Amino acid sequence: MRRRFAAGWLIATMWTVPARPAAVQTAGVLVVGPDASPVVQRLQDELAAAGWEVRTIPVARAPADATLERMMRMRRAVAAVVATDPTDGVRIRILAANGPPAERTLAMPDGDVEEAAHLCAVQVVETLRVARQAVEGTSPEPAAGERAGPPAAVVAPPVEPAAPEPAPSEPAARWWATAGPGFLWSPGGVGAFATFDVALRWHVWSQLTVAAGFAAPLGTPAVEAAEGSAELQPWRAYLDWRWLPLAGRGWFQPDLGLGLGAAFVRMTGTARTGYAAAEDLVSAFAAYLVAGLEYRALEWLALRLDGWVGATLPGVGVRFAERRVAEWGWPLLGVTLAVAAGW
């Protein structure tokens, strides 16, 4: 009986589902859910066929209502369809030009997974059309036998009416400040030591960032030889450029890049007479390759893990009595775990 009712409902709604418009439409819908889900795939196909511009947020867990609404406004979407857990139903959230957002929850039909996903997607398309008209009052219901208008008539509520519309993948925050501990090692006779890294990063566009930063030593690695010993304090200042292959989509953001900068090493003798209080400051050019992974917990808060490999040119040598006893900076290996805040 339930299958018969679902089939009858589908036949009835097929008469009112708008046909694919000939022109490119501007009304956007966010589909939130795992890419591999058959429900998400069906939603993408049916919404695109009905003329909506579909933008997918590939996440396994549903974002909070406030986060979801910011995502919608940031991407100029008039509605969002959350299908992270279809067993609990599919949630539809619709923005209104005036007043609070409207929300609907549709239960998944029984039956085969593919068939249920198709029926649910068709219900979502029809619900979006009817609910949006009810919230906005954009147009009356079409008469019997009259084809409904395409969703192009729906106009997303502007965030800033005078500002040009950004690309869908433009980041929510353009400036990010990062700070956190790191670890630096050079296999030339100088021990590894901890650092504290601080950087300011600018999103030039959705797939390119530029950062300036410095790393201060938290320890003083020592070099010992027959003539004496010395403590080193390496400081590092840098600029780096990074490419983001995913262009701001999803919670995890990998990046690859190139960095250039300078290393400053302060060496202080700590051994017997002749080397005690001997001090030297050496500087060298530094270049490195870097790879990072960012977890975007919120639109303005993230956790970053960066690893890089590089070298100083030339390497910084440690000499006792004109004898080179160690070398620092050729190569350099480092890792940093930092918290990033955006605005």
N, C-alpha and C positions, 0 to 999 in steps of 0.2 A: 504494500500500500504506500509506503514511504517512497519507494523508487518511482511508483506511478505518479505520485504528487510532484516529486522533484523533476521528472521528465516533463510533466504538464507545465510546471512553472518555467522551465527552460524554454519551451516552445513559445510560451506567452511573452517572455522577456525578449526573445530574439527579435520581435517586431519593433521593440522600442530602443534597442542598443544602437547607438549612432554608428553610421558607416564610416570608413576611413576617409578623412577629409583630403581634398586634393592639395591644399596648401599646408605648409609647415605650421604646426600649432605651437603656442607658447605656454599653455597651461601645463604645469609640471606636477608630478606626483612622485613622492619618495616611496620606494618599496624597501622595507627594512626586514632582513632575514638572511639566512645562509644561502649562498649562491646555488648549492647543490640540492636545495629543497625543491621538490616538484611543485609545491604550492607557489613558491617564489617565482619559479620559471613560468608557470601558467599565468600568474599575475602580470609579469612583464609582457608576455605575448598578448594577452587580452587587452591590457591598458594601451599598449602601443597600437594595436589594431583599431581601438576606439578613438585614436587621435591624441592621446595624452603623451606628453614628453616624460618618459620614465627615467628616474635616477635612482640607482640601487645603492643601499648602504649595507654591505655584506658583513653582518654581525650575527653572532649566535645568541646574544641576550638582548632583551629589549631595553632601550635607553629610558631614562626618566622622562616624565612628561615635559619638564622644563627644557631638558636637553633636546628632546625631539622637536619641540616648537622652535628652538633656536636654529636647529638644522634646517627646518622647513623655511624659515624666513631668510636664512643665509643663502639657500639655494633657490629662492623665489618659487617654492612649491606651494600650491594651494591645499594640498592634502598629503597625508602619509598613511600607508597601509603597513601595519606591523604584523609580520607572520613568522616571528622567531620560534613560536611553539604552537603549531596549528591545532594540536589536540585541545588547547584552551580556547580555540577560535581565532578569528582574524579581526584585529582592531583597526578601525578607520578613524583618523583624526582630521578634521577639516577646519581650516582657518577661516575666520569671518573678518570682513573689512571693519565691522564694528561689533564689539561684544566678545565674549569668550569663545574659544573653539568648540565646535560640535564634535561629538564622538559617537560612534556606533561599534557594536561588536557582533560579528556574524559567526554562527556555529558552523563547523565543518559538516557537510552532508555525509551520511553513511555510504558505504560501498567501497568499490575499488579505489585505490589511492589516486590514480590518474583521473578517473571519472570525478571523484570528489573534488580534486584540485581544480578541474575544469569548471564544475558547477559553482564552486566558491569564487573563482575568478570572475565568472559572468555576473554573479550576485554583487561583487565588489564594484564592477563597472556600472551597473544599474544604480546601486546605492549611492555612489559618488555623484552621478548625474542628478538624481532626485534630491539627495540631501543638500548638495551645493545650491540648487535652485531654491530650496526651502530656506536656507540660511541667508543667502544673498538676495533672494527675490529677483534673480536675473531674468527669468522668463517663465511664462506659464507652462503647464504640462501640454504637450502636443495633443491635438485631437486624434480620434481614431483614424488610422490609415495615413496620418501625417508623419513624416520623418522628423525625428528630433534633431535639433541643431547640434553641431559639433562642440566639443568643450572649448573651442577657441574663444567662445563668448565669455568664458570665465576669466576674470582679471585678478591676479594675485594682489593682495594688499601690499602696497609699497612700504619698504622700510624707510627710505629717504627719497621722496618723490623727485628731487632735483638731481640725484646722483645717477650716473650711468649704471646699467645693470651689469654686474660682474659675471665672469664665467662660472658655471656650476661648481667647478673644482677649486675656486679661489679659497685660500685658507681663512679660517675664522679670525685668526690673529696674525698680524704681519710682523710684530716684534716679539722676540722671545729672549728672556734672560735665563741662563743656565748656571748652576753652581753645584759642585759635588766633589767627592774624593776621587783620586786616580792613583795609578801605580805605574812607575817608569823604570825601565831596565835597559842596560846596554852591556852586551857581553864582551867587555874589554878590560876586565879587572876591577871595575867599580861596581859595588853592590847595588841591588835594587833598592828603591825608596818610594815612599808615599808622597803624593802631591795633592794640592787643592786647586781645582780648575774653575775658572769663571769665564763666561763668554756672553756676548750679546749677538743674537742672530736675527737677520732680516730676511723675510720672505720676499724676494724680488718679484717672483711670480709663482704660480702653483707648483712648478717643478724645479725651482732654483732658489737656494738660500746662500747668503753670504754672512760670515761670522768673523768677529774679532774677539780675541781672548788672551788670557795669560794663565800660566800654571806656576804656582809657588811651591817650593819644596817643604814638606812636613818633617823630613828627616835629613841627616847629614851623613851620607855614605863615606866611608873612610878607605884610604889606600895605604897599605903598609909595605915597607921594604926594609932592607938591611940599614939603609941610611936614615930612615925615619918614617914618618907617616904624615898624612894630610887629610883634612876633611873637605868635602866638596858640597857646595850649595848651588845646584843648577836651577836657573829660572828660564822660563820659556814664554815668548810672546809670538802670536801667530795671526794670520788671516787664512780662512779656508772657504772654498766654494763647493757646494754639494748639490747633487742631482737627486730628485725624489721620483723614482719610477712610477709610484702609485698616485702621484699628483693630489695628495690630501684625502684619498678615499680610504675608509676603514679606520679601525682603532690602532693598528700597527703600521708604522711608517718606516720602511728601510731607506737608507740613503748611501750614496757613494760620493767621494770627493777627493780634492787635492788641496794641500795646505802648504803655505810658505811662511817663514818667520825667522826669528833669531833666537839663539840660545846664549845665555850669559852664565858663566860658571865662576863662582868665587871659591878659591882654594886657600886654605889656611893651614900652615904647618903646626903640628902638635907634638913633635918628637923632641929629641935631645938638642942641646945647644948647637946652633948652626942652622937648625930648621924650625925651631920654636918661633912663633909669631911671624914667620915668613908668610906673606900674603900676595895673592895674584888674582887678577880678574881677567878672564879670557872670554871673548865673544866669537860666535861663528854663525854662519848662515845655516838655516835648517829647512828641509823640505820633507814632505811625508804624504802618504796615501792613507785615507781614512774611510772606514765603513761604520755606519751607525744604525741602530734600531730604536725607534721611539714608540712608546705606548701612550696613546692619547686618552688619559682617564677622563678628562673634561675638555671642553673646547679651549680652555685657557690654562690647563694644567697637564703636564706630561712627565713621564719618566724616560730618561735616555741612557742607552748603553753604547759607548763608542770605543772602537779599537783602531789603532793606527800603527803603521810601520814607516820609518823614515831614517834620516841620517843628517848629521851636521857636516858641513863642508867648509873647512877641513875638520877632521876629528880633533877633539880637544885632548891634548896629551898631558900626562902628569909626569914630571921629571924630578928626579933626585940626583944632585951632583952630576948634571948633564946626562943622566941616564934615564931613558923613557921607561917608566915602570908600569904604566897603565894608560889606557885610552878610553875616552868617553864620547859617545855619540855616533859610533860607526859599527853596527846600526843602532837605532833607537826603537824600542817596542813599548807601547803604552796602552792602557785601558782606563776608561773613565765611566763612572756611574753617577749621573747627575739628575737633579730635579729641574724642570723647565717651567717657567710661568710666562704666559703670553698676554698681550693686550692689543 
